[in-house]
Structure formats: C-alpha cells, structure tokens
Amino acid sequence: MRKTKNTSNQNRVLINQHKMKFSTRVWRHREYYLMLLPALVYIIMFNYVPMYGLQIAFKDYRVSLGIGASRWVGFKHFKAFFNAYNFQSLITNTLTLSLYKLIAGFPIPIIIALVINELKGKYKSTLQTILYAPHFMSTVVVVGMIKVMFSISNGIVNHAIVAMGGEPIYFWASTSWFRHLYVWTGIWQEMGWAAIIYIAALSGVDPGLHEAASIDGATRLQRVIHINIPTIMPTIIITLILNVGSLISIGHEKVFLMQTDLNIDASEVISTYVYKKGIINTNYSFSSAVGMFNNVTNVILLVIANQLSKRVTKTSLF
C-alpha cells in the first residue's frame, strides 16, 4: 500500500512539474505562440467548427427546419450513392484520372526542380517565372484555351495535323482524348508550382558535398543522382504519401467545364455527379454523404501509404 501511495504521489509530482514546465515554456516563447494563434483560430473556425454539419449526411436536411430539427435517416444517402446505376463507372473514372495524373505528373516537378537547381543567374529566374505563371491562370481561362486550340474547325492543333497530311480529330468526342487533355493540361498548369517544395529542399544540400564529389571526378549528372536526389528523397516520399491520400478527390470545376455529352462516359466522376445530384438539386444531405465517403476513403489510403512507406523507406508522416 505504501509503495502504491508513493508511486501515485511521484506521478502527481511529475505531472505538476510537466505542467509547470509547459506553462513556463509557453510564457518564455509567448511571442511565437502569439504568432501561431491566428493560424490556430483559422483552422478551428474553418476546419473543425463546420464538422458539426456532418450530421446532415445522416438526415433528410431541410433548410427551413435547420440541422437540429431535420429527420434522421441513417445511411439512406450512402445507400443511394452505392446503389446508383453508374456507381462503378464513377469510381473507375475517378481512380483512372487520379492514377494517370499521379503516375504521369508526379516525377515532372522533381525533374524541373533538379534542372532549375543547376541553372544560374537570369536563366534560372526566367525559367521559374515562365513555369510558375500557368498556376495563377483561372481554370475557366485554361479550359477556354484548350477548347480553342483543340477545336475541330479552327483549332491550331487540327490545322497542324491537316498540314502534315492527317485527318482532323474531334478531341471533345473521344473518351481517351478527354483523359489525355485533362491530365496533361493539368500537369502543364501545376508542374512549376509543384516544383517549389523540391527547389526549397535542394537549397539545403551541403555545397561541400558537391565540392568533394567534383574533386573526386564526379560529373554533374552523377552529383545530381548521388547527392541531390538522396537529399530530397524524404520530401519526395512525403509528397507521394499526401498525393495517394487524395486519390478519390478530383475537383469538379475543370472536369465539368471539359465535359460534353460525347465524352461523359469518361468524364463523369464523383465530384461532378455530386455537383449535379446534390448541389444543383439542393440535395445537401446526399452531397454531404458522398463527401464523407470520399474523406474516409482518402484517410484509409493515406494510412495505408504511410504504413507502407514507414516499413519500406523508414520515412512517414506519423
């Protein structure tokens, strides 16, 4: 009994000391915590407080009744989504576009960062400006440019095809061309911006390593392969894990703008389906249910990717 009491007293003392240390640490670095406060308030207000509304996924939500008074229906909206006639095609199209974009687009920002890191002076800043610019263009503008360039009647691409002796292609009527246009125009728009994180990681490479490798006779390519890439590998792995954690999420805006009646078999994804069935028809409960399905699936994929990375590479988010 005495040992038990002594142990509990010791634990209380340790807890009190820890609290005192924490409060002392917070007060000592109060300026930094004060700078952090706006970000915490923002996250709480716009990420956690809205979670109260997740319950409408399990209700027949009516605006006139409000969230609290709306009738509980359990998993009705989830079942409606799972039993939809095109549920399988929605999942297939979403995963196809996501995987295509990940496989084709993930290595390109890494290559761009490695190339930019080797440039010096005005060439480096000029190339960065050119590559960053598309990111700041509106999606509506980008899709408008694509439609003009790939038009069957007056598009520059079809003019070039005809000039080389080929037949004009109706890009907007083909499901396969839709996927290529969606993915590669997205890569063009975001590759420069996505390279920023890798450029920042490359700035931490020790110049002494390059000097030692040069003295030993290593070429520039060998130094990139054996020094730069291993240095940014943890960043690459973390970015890959985050990308895997968003495979099911595709923004509806660009897909919806590029969608036609002729390519809808490939362009109807979860987000556009929810937009049409949930938002336009004001079925907010249905859209919330599908959104929760997306988020839960993404979390599961994120955890799986993180655990695989932890086992294989010893690098992980958590």
C-alpha positions as CSV (number, residue, x, y, z in Angstrom):
1,M,0.0,0.0,0.0
2,R,2.8,2.4,0.9
3,K,4.6,1.6,-2.4
4,T,1.3,2.3,-4.3
5,K,0.8,5.6,-2.5
6,N,4.4,6.6,-3.1
7,T,4.1,5.8,-6.8
8,S,0.9,7.8,-7.2
9,N,2.5,10.8,-5.3
10,Q,5.5,10.6,-7.6
11,N,3.3,10.6,-10.6
12,R,1.4,13.6,-9.4
13,V,4.7,15.4,-8.8
14,L,5.9,14.6,-12.3
15,I,2.6,15.7,-13.8
16,N,2.7,19.0,-11.9
17,Q,6.4,19.5,-12.9
18,H,5.4,18.9,-16.5
19,K,2.6,21.4,-16.4
20,M,4.9,23.9,-14.8
21,K,7.5,23.3,-17.5
22,F,4.9,23.6,-20.3
23,S,3.4,26.8,-18.9
24,T,6.9,28.2,-18.4
25,R,7.9,27.2,-21.9
26,V,4.8,28.9,-23.3
27,W,5.4,32.1,-21.4
28,R,9.0,32.1,-22.4
29,H,8.2,31.8,-26.1
30,R,4.9,33.7,-25.9
31,E,5.7,35.8,-29.0
32,Y,6.0,32.7,-31.2
33,Y,2.7,31.3,-29.8
34,L,1.0,34.6,-30.4
35,M,2.2,34.5,-34.0
36,L,0.8,30.9,-34.2
37,L,-2.6,31.9,-32.7
38,P,-4.2,33.3,-35.9
39,A,-3.4,30.1,-37.8
40,L,-4.9,28.0,-35.0
41,V,-8.1,30.2,-34.9
42,Y,-8.4,29.8,-38.7
43,I,-8.1,26.1,-38.6
44,I,-10.6,25.7,-35.7
45,M,-13.1,28.1,-37.3
46,F,-13.0,26.7,-40.8
47,N,-11.9,23.1,-40.4
48,Y,-13.3,21.9,-37.1
49,V,-16.4,24.0,-36.3
50,P,-18.0,23.1,-39.7
51,M,-17.7,19.4,-38.7
52,Y,-20.9,20.0,-36.8
53,G,-22.7,20.0,-40.1
54,L,-21.5,16.4,-41.0
55,Q,-24.6,15.1,-39.3
56,I,-26.7,16.2,-42.3
57,A,-25.3,13.2,-44.2
58,F,-27.4,11.1,-41.9
59,K,-30.5,13.3,-42.1
60,D,-33.1,14.5,-44.6
61,Y,-31.8,18.0,-44.3
62,R,-34.3,20.8,-44.9
63,V,-33.2,24.4,-44.8
64,S,-36.5,25.5,-43.3
65,L,-36.1,23.1,-40.4
66,G,-32.4,23.5,-39.8
67,I,-29.8,20.8,-38.9
68,G,-31.2,20.0,-35.5
69,A,-34.9,19.6,-36.5
70,S,-34.3,17.6,-39.7
71,R,-35.3,14.0,-39.6
72,W,-32.6,11.2,-39.1
73,V,-32.5,8.7,-41.9
74,G,-29.3,6.8,-41.0
75,F,-27.3,5.5,-44.0
76,K,-30.1,6.3,-46.6
77,H,-28.0,8.7,-48.7
78,F,-24.9,6.4,-48.6
79,K,-27.0,3.5,-49.8
80,A,-28.5,5.7,-52.6
81,F,-25.0,6.6,-53.7
82,F,-23.7,3.0,-53.6
83,N,-26.8,1.7,-55.4
84,A,-26.6,4.3,-58.2
85,Y,-26.7,2.8,-61.6
86,N,-23.3,4.4,-62.5
87,F,-21.6,4.0,-59.2
88,Q,-18.9,1.6,-60.6
89,S,-18.2,3.9,-63.6
90,L,-17.9,6.9,-61.2
91,I,-15.3,5.1,-59.1
92,T,-13.5,3.8,-62.2
93,N,-13.3,7.2,-63.9
94,T,-12.2,8.9,-60.7
95,L,-9.4,6.4,-60.0
96,T,-8.3,6.3,-63.6
97,L,-7.9,10.1,-63.8
98,S,-6.2,10.3,-60.4
99,L,-3.8,7.4,-61.0
100,Y,-3.0,8.7,-64.5
101,K,-2.3,12.2,-63.1
102,L,-0.2,10.8,-60.3
103,I,1.9,8.5,-62.5
104,A,2.4,11.0,-65.3
105,G,2.6,14.2,-63.3
106,F,4.4,13.3,-60.1
107,P,8.0,12.9,-61.4
108,I,7.9,16.1,-63.6
109,P,8.1,18.7,-60.8
110,I,11.1,16.7,-59.4
111,I,12.9,16.8,-62.7
112,I,12.1,20.5,-63.1
113,A,13.4,21.3,-59.7
114,L,16.7,19.4,-60.4
115,V,17.1,21.3,-63.7
116,I,16.4,24.7,-62.2
117,N,18.8,24.0,-59.3
118,E,21.6,23.5,-61.9
119,L,20.9,26.9,-63.6
120,K,22.4,30.1,-62.6
121,G,21.6,33.8,-62.8
122,K,18.9,35.2,-65.1
123,Y,18.2,31.9,-66.8
124,K,17.1,30.4,-63.5
125,S,14.7,33.3,-62.6
126,T,13.4,33.5,-66.1
127,L,12.6,29.8,-66.3
128,Q,11.0,29.8,-62.9
129,T,8.7,32.8,-63.9
130,I,7.6,31.0,-67.1
131,L,6.8,27.8,-65.3
132,Y,5.0,29.4,-62.3
133,A,2.8,31.6,-64.5
134,P,0.2,29.0,-65.6
135,H,-0.6,28.2,-61.9
136,F,-2.1,31.7,-61.5
137,M,-4.4,31.3,-64.5
138,S,-8.1,30.7,-63.9
139,T,-9.3,27.2,-64.6
140,V,-12.1,28.7,-66.8
141,V,-9.4,30.5,-68.9
142,V,-7.3,27.4,-69.2
143,V,-10.3,25.3,-70.4
144,G,-11.2,28.0,-72.8
145,M,-7.7,28.0,-74.3
146,I,-7.8,24.2,-74.6
147,K,-11.2,24.3,-76.4
148,V,-9.9,26.9,-78.9
149,M,-6.6,25.1,-79.5
150,F,-8.1,21.6,-80.0
151,S,-11.3,22.7,-81.9
152,I,-12.0,20.5,-84.9
153,S,-12.9,23.5,-87.1
154,N,-10.4,26.3,-86.3
155,G,-8.0,24.8,-83.7
156,I,-4.3,25.2,-84.2
157,V,-3.7,21.5,-83.3
158,N,-6.0,20.2,-86.0
159,H,-4.6,22.7,-88.5
160,A,-1.2,21.3,-87.9
161,I,-2.5,17.7,-88.2
162,V,-4.1,18.5,-91.6
163,A,-1.0,20.3,-92.8
164,M,1.0,17.2,-92.1
165,G,-1.5,15.1,-94.2
166,G,-3.6,13.7,-91.4
167,E,-7.3,13.9,-90.7
168,P,-8.8,16.3,-88.1
169,I,-9.6,14.8,-84.8
170,Y,-12.7,15.6,-82.8
171,F,-10.9,15.7,-79.4
172,W,-14.1,16.5,-77.4
173,A,-15.9,13.4,-78.6
174,S,-13.3,10.9,-77.5
175,T,-13.2,9.4,-74.0
176,S,-9.4,8.6,-74.3
177,W,-8.6,12.1,-75.6
178,F,-10.5,13.6,-72.7
179,R,-8.3,11.8,-70.2
180,H,-5.1,12.9,-72.0
181,L,-6.2,16.5,-72.3
182,Y,-7.3,16.7,-68.7
183,V,-4.2,15.2,-67.2
184,W,-1.5,16.8,-69.4
185,T,-3.0,20.3,-69.3
186,G,-3.2,19.9,-65.5
187,I,0.4,18.9,-65.4
188,W,1.4,21.9,-67.6
189,Q,-0.5,24.3,-65.3
190,E,0.8,23.0,-62.0
191,M,4.3,21.5,-62.6
192,G,6.2,24.7,-62.0
193,W,4.3,25.5,-58.8
194,A,4.6,21.9,-57.5
195,A,8.4,22.1,-58.1
196,I,8.8,24.9,-55.4
197,I,8.9,22.5,-52.5
198,Y,11.7,20.4,-54.1
199,I,13.6,23.6,-55.0
200,A,13.4,24.6,-51.4
201,A,14.6,21.1,-50.3
202,L,17.5,21.3,-52.7
203,S,18.6,24.6,-51.2
204,G,19.6,22.6,-48.1
205,V,22.1,20.5,-49.9
206,D,25.6,20.9,-48.4
207,P,27.8,22.6,-51.1
208,G,30.8,20.8,-49.5
209,L,29.4,17.5,-50.8
210,H,29.4,18.8,-54.4
211,E,32.9,20.2,-54.0
212,A,34.2,16.9,-52.7
213,A,32.5,15.0,-55.4
214,S,33.9,17.3,-58.1
215,I,37.4,16.8,-56.7
216,D,36.9,13.0,-56.9
217,G,35.9,13.4,-60.6
218,A,32.2,13.1,-60.4
219,T,30.2,14.6,-63.3
220,R,27.3,16.9,-62.9
221,L,24.8,14.1,-63.6
222,Q,26.5,11.8,-61.1
223,R,26.3,14.5,-58.4
224,V,22.6,15.1,-59.1
225,I,21.9,11.3,-58.9
226,H,24.1,10.6,-55.8
227,I,23.8,13.9,-53.8
228,N,20.7,15.9,-54.8
229,I,18.2,13.1,-55.2
230,P,19.0,11.3,-51.9
231,T,18.8,14.7,-50.1
232,I,15.3,15.4,-51.3
233,M,14.1,11.8,-51.2
234,P,12.3,12.3,-47.8
235,T,10.4,15.2,-49.3
236,I,9.5,13.2,-52.4
237,I,8.2,10.3,-50.2
238,I,6.1,12.6,-48.0
239,T,4.6,14.3,-51.1
240,L,3.8,11.0,-52.6
241,I,2.0,9.9,-49.5
242,L,-0.1,13.0,-49.5
243,N,-0.9,12.5,-53.2
244,V,-2.0,9.0,-52.5
245,G,-4.2,10.3,-49.7
246,S,-6.2,12.4,-52.2
247,L,-6.7,9.8,-55.0
248,I,-10.5,9.8,-54.7
249,S,-10.8,13.6,-54.6
250,I,-10.9,15.3,-58.0
251,G,-12.1,18.9,-58.2
252,H,-15.3,19.1,-60.2
253,E,-14.6,22.5,-61.9
254,K,-12.2,21.6,-64.7
255,V,-13.8,18.2,-65.4
256,F,-17.3,19.8,-65.6
257,L,-16.1,22.5,-67.9
258,M,-14.4,19.9,-70.2
259,Q,-17.4,17.6,-70.1
260,T,-19.6,17.0,-73.2
261,D,-22.4,14.6,-73.9
262,L,-20.0,12.6,-76.1
263,N,-17.2,12.1,-73.5
264,I,-19.4,11.8,-70.4
265,D,-18.6,8.1,-70.2
266,A,-15.0,9.0,-69.1
267,S,-15.6,12.5,-67.7
268,E,-18.4,11.7,-65.1
269,V,-16.5,11.5,-61.8
270,I,-17.7,11.5,-58.2
271,S,-17.4,15.3,-57.8
272,T,-19.4,16.2,-61.0
273,Y,-22.0,13.6,-60.0
274,V,-22.4,15.2,-56.6
275,Y,-22.5,18.6,-58.1
276,K,-25.3,17.7,-60.4
277,K,-27.3,15.5,-58.0
278,G,-26.5,17.2,-54.7
279,I,-25.8,20.9,-55.2
280,I,-27.9,21.8,-58.3
281,N,-30.8,19.8,-57.0
282,T,-30.2,21.2,-53.4
283,N,-29.9,17.7,-52.0
284,Y,-27.3,18.7,-49.4
285,S,-27.6,15.5,-47.4
286,F,-26.7,13.4,-50.4
287,S,-23.7,15.6,-51.3
288,S,-22.5,15.5,-47.6
289,A,-22.8,11.7,-47.6
290,V,-20.7,11.4,-50.7
291,G,-18.2,13.9,-49.4
292,M,-17.8,11.9,-46.2
293,F,-17.3,8.7,-48.2
294,N,-14.6,10.5,-50.1
295,N,-12.9,11.7,-47.0
296,V,-13.0,8.4,-45.2
297,T,-11.6,6.6,-48.2
298,N,-8.8,9.1,-48.6
299,V,-7.9,8.7,-44.9
300,I,-7.7,5.0,-45.3
301,L,-5.5,5.3,-48.4
302,L,-3.3,7.8,-46.5
303,V,-2.8,5.5,-43.6
304,I,-2.0,2.5,-45.8
305,A,0.5,4.6,-47.9
306,N,2.1,5.9,-44.7
307,Q,2.5,2.5,-43.2
308,L,4.0,1.0,-46.4
309,S,6.4,3.9,-46.5
310,K,7.4,3.5,-42.9
311,R,8.2,-0.2,-43.5
312,V,10.0,0.2,-46.8
313,T,11.8,3.6,-46.5
314,K,11.6,4.4,-42.8
315,T,10.1,7.8,-43.8
316,S,6.5,8.6,-42.9
317,L,4.1,11.4,-41.9
318,F,3.3,9.8,-38.5
